[in-house]
Amino acid sequence: MTTSSGPRPPFVVGIAGGSGSGKSTIAAALGTALGPAKVVVVEQDAYYRDLSKKPFQERVTINFDHPDALELELLRDHVDALVRGECVDKPRYDFERHVRLEEVDRLEPRPVVLIEGILVLADAALRKRMDLRIFVDTDADIRVIRRIRRDLEHRGRTFSQVREQYYATVRPMHLAFVEPSKRHADVIIPEGGENRVALDLLLGRINEVVRDYLATRPPPVSV
C-alpha cells in the first residue's frame, strides 16, 4: 500500500492451483510480459524440505503434497526479504533424489513478487503477505495428464510411480488442501495459460501497480 511516509512496497501476487493446472504457465507468461526488471518469481517447489539425512527408501514414502513437506517458514522469510528490498538465495531441489542441491538461485527484489505453487493459498500466513491471490482452475482429467507427462519427462519417475502417488497422496491432498484454498482467491482463472483474456486483464492491473511503484521511487543518482 502506498503511503505518504515512503515509497510503495512491491506488489505480491500468489498463484495457486492443482498440480498440472497451468499455474506455472500463468506465472511464466506474466514474467515474460512484465520483463525481468519488473518481476521476480518465487516457486514453492524450490522449498521442499531437504531429506538428505533420510535413507532413499524412506524419502520416497514422504507425502510431498502435504504442507508439512515444505519449508514454508523459509518461503515466507524470503518473500519478506524481497519486499524489504533485500536479495535472497532460493534453494534448488532435486526431485529424483528428494534433496536440496548445494547450488542456489540469487533473487533480487523487483516491483512485483510472484509466488507460485499448489499450496500458496493454503497457508494463512503466506496469504496475508499477498496483495492479489489467483487460483488457476482446470479440470482434473487435464491436470492428471499434464502431471504424468511432467513426472515422466522431467522428474525421473515411472508410470507406475506416478499412478501410485496420484491415488495415494496427490488426489487426497488436492481435495483436502488445494481445492479448499480456492475460496481465498481474489481471481479464479479457468483453463490456466490458455485463458488469454484473463492474462490480459491481470497484466493490465499489474502494470498499473508497477507504474505507481516506480512513480514513488527516487530517481537513480548519477555518479
N, C-alpha and C positions, 0 to 999 in steps of 0.2 A: 504494500500500500504506500502510495506517495504521501509524504508529509512535508510540512514547511521547514522542518528541522534538518532535513538531509535528503540525499538522492534516493531515488526509488530502488528498492531491493530487486534482485532477479525474480522473474515470474516462474513459478514452479508448477509444472504440469505432470500429472500422473496418468499413465496409460496402462490399463489392465484389461484382462480378458482371458478366456480359456486358452490352454495350450493349442497352438495352431490356429488361433482366431484371426491373426493378421495384425496384432498389436505392434510387432516389431516392424512390419511393413509401414504402418502408420508413423511410427517414430522415425524410421529412416526417411520417409517421404518428407516429413516436417523438417528434419535435419538438413536434407538436401535443399529444400526450398528456401529455408532461412539462411543457410550457409554457416560454415564453421566459426565465423566470427561472432555469431549471434546466439548459438545454441550449443549446449553440452548434453550428451545423452548418458544416462546412468542406468545400466541394465541390471535388474535384480539378479539375473542368473550368475553374475560375477561374484555374488555374495553368499554362495553356498558354503557351509562350514567345511573347513579342512579336515579330512578324515584320514590323513596320512598315518596317524598313530594306531589306526584300527587295521586288523587283517583284511585283505581284499574281500574275502568271502563274507565278512561282516558288513563291509561297506555297501555291497550290492543289495543288502536287505533293508537299507535305510529308506524311509518314506520321504522321497525328495519332493513330494507335492504338498507336504505339511509345512506350515510356517516355521516349525522348530528346526527344519533342515537349513534354514537361512540365518545368517548373522545380521538380522535386521537392525540391531543396535548400531553396527558399523555403517550400514547403509544410511541410517538417519544421521549419524555423525558426519558422514561425507556430504550429505545434502546440506546440512547446517553450515559446514565449512565453505561450500561453494556459494551459499547465499551471503556469507560474510565476506566473500571476495578472496578466499584462500584456495590454493591448489590442493588436490588430493591425489593419492595413489590408489586407483581402483584395482582390486585383485583380478587375476586371471585364473580361470578354473578349467581343470582337465576333466571332462565328463566321461572319459573312458576309464580313468583310474580313480576318479572321485577325490581329487586332491587339488589344492591350490598350487600354482606354479610360483617359482621364485620371481619371475618377471611380473611387473605391474604396468598399468597404463596411467600416465600422468594426465589428469583432467584439470583444465583451467576454468576459472569462473567465466560465465557468459550471461548476457541479459536473460536468456531462457534456460531453465534446467528441466530436462525431460527425464522422468523416472518411468521405466518400462518393465513390466513383469506381471506374471499371473496373479500375484498376491499383494500388489502395491496398494490396492484399495481395501484389502482385508485387515490391514494394520492401522488401528485408530491413530496412533502417534504419528505415523507417516502421513496419513490423510490430512492431519492438522497443518502440515507443512506445505500443502498444495493450494495453489490459487485456482486451479482448474483440474477437475477429475473426469477422466474419459474412460468409458468401458466399451470395448470392441466386442460386439455380439454376433457370433457366427454359428451356424447350425452345427450340431455335434458331428454329423457324418463328414462334413468338410474338415472340421478340426482334426478328427482322428486320422484321416488320410494324410493331411499335412504333417501331423506328428510322426506317423510311421515313416514317411519319406525323410524327414529331418533326422530321426534317430538312426535310420539305416545308412544314410549318406554322410552324416556329419558327426555322429556320436558313437560309432563303432558297435552298434547293437545288432543283434539278430532279430528276425521277425518274431521268433518265439519269446525273446526277452521283452520286446515292445508290447506284444499282446498280453503277456503275464502282468507287466507293470500297469498297463492301462486298466485292466479289471481289478487289480489288487489295490492300486493307490490313485491313479490319475482320475478315473471317473468318480470314485467316492469323495476324493478331496475337492474335486471341482464342485460337486453338489454341496459339500459341507462348507467350503470357504470362498471359492471363486464366484460362483453364481450368486450367493447372497450379497457379495460385495457390490454387485451392480446397483443396489439401491442407494449407494453413496455417490454415484456418478452424477456429475452435472450434465454430461452429454453422453448419449449412447449411440454408437456408430454401428449400424448393421453392415455385415459383409466385409468388414476390415478394409484393407487397402484398395479394394475395388470401388469403394464409395468416393468418387471424385468430388461430388457435391459437398459432402461432409468435410473432406480435406480442404477444399477451397474456403469454406466458412471458417474452419479453425485457423487457417493461415491468415485470413483477414483480421480475425480477432487478435491473434498473437502478434502480428505485425503492428497493430495499433499500440499494443503494450510495449513492444520494442522501441517504437518511436518515442513514447512517453519516457521510457527508461533512459534512452540516450539523451533526451532533452534535459534531464535533471542531472546529468553527469558533467563535471567540469571539463572544459576543453583540454586537450593534451598540451603539455608545456614544451616549447621548442628549446633545444639545447645546442 
